[in-house]
Amino acid sequence: MAKVETMSLDEKFDIAQRAMDLEETGNLEEADRLMKTIPLPYYLAKVMKEKMGLDALLNSGWNLSDAEAEFGSEWLRK
């Protein structure tokens, strides 16, 4: 299955820069929330699912759109 890009690299860098700016001002919770809007790479989502379990992965707050694009939507339900 071919990987589908859900967010451009420039968009990811922009979000990461804004998150770093928030960290510098001490707003760590907002920085963390913002970073989790960047899709978690599918291979990391797979490892997290295997090591932590599906519920923990789903409750982690990460954007899982890349994993869903790579493995299919059913992957997040199994």
Phi, psi and omega in degrees: 000129182284143179287134178255124179282119183263343181211136182291158178299320178299318178297318179297317179296320179298315179296316180298321179295317178297322179294319178296322177297319178296319178300318180298331179270002177089006181269071187291322180296317179292323177298316179297315179301316181294316180299326181286354174280343175284130181303129175293130179306139186304324182290328175288322177299320179297315179295316180298319179297317181292320185273322185258337184100158183298315182300316179297319178298312181295328180274356184289337180092356180288148172286118185254021184296326178292321178294320179295321178293323182283315188255349183095156185293332180294335181301327181279357180249353184261000000 
